[in-house]
């Protein structure tokens, strides 16, 4: 196969693949449901009722809030650069 024919074949294959991608993009709503507005249909449910002889699941204690929250003016800025990033390794 000559180089010219190889380039033509490659161009045709790229065109077919890209047109297929466009077809899938046009029909995406048929295959993938848009869930961006689902929160508007949500409702409030009663909290989990745990029997007295059992304890609450550990999921309720994953992110406990601190008891003493510092004043906003007393906070100092921190660097977002990880330690050792950009420095020479010895």
N, C-alpha and C positions, 0 to 999 in steps of 0.2 A: 504494500500500500504506500502510495507516495505521500509526501509530507502535506501536499495541498489537500488531498482527499482526507487525510487524518484530521486536519484543521477543520474541514467542512463537517466531518462526522462529529467532532467535539462540539462545534457550534450548534449543530442540530440537537445533540443530546442536552446541552445546556438550555436551549430554548424549550425543549419538551419538559425538562425538570422544572424550570421556572414557571412555565404556564400551569403545570400541575399544582405548584405551590399557590398560585393565584386562585385556582379553582377551589382549593381547600380553604383559603382565606375568605372567599366569598360565601362559602357554605358553613362557615364555622359556627354560626348560630344554630344550625341544625344539630350539631354534634356536642357543643359545649354550651351549657346553660350559663347565662350571665347572673352571677350571684351578688353583684355589687349593691343591690338595693334590698337584699333579704332582711337586713336588720330593721327595716321599716315595718316589717310584718311580724316582728318578734313580740312575744308577750312575757309578762312576769309570772313566774311560777313560785310556788311556796318553797322555802328553804328545805334542805334535806333534814328529815326527822330521824334522829339516831336514837335507838332505844337506850334507856338509862344504863343498862349493863354493858354497853359498848362505848367506844370512844370515837371521835370524829376522824375521818380519813386524814392521812398526812397531807393531802392536797390543799387543805385549808391553811397550812402553816408554811407553805413554800416561800412566800414573800411577806414576812411579818413587817409591819410598820414600826419604825423606831418610836420609843416613848418620848424622848427629848429631841425635838427638831430644832436645829440651830437657826438663829436669826439670819435673814437674808443678807444683811450687811456684813455679817461676820465671816461669810464664806470667802475663801481665797481661790483664785483661778488655778487650775491645774493644767499641766501639759498633756496633750493628747498623743504625743509622740512616744511610742513604746521605749522602755529603757534599752539602751544599746543600739537602737536603730540609727543607722547612718554614721556610727562611730567605727573607728578602725579596730579590728580584732587583733589582739596580741597573741 
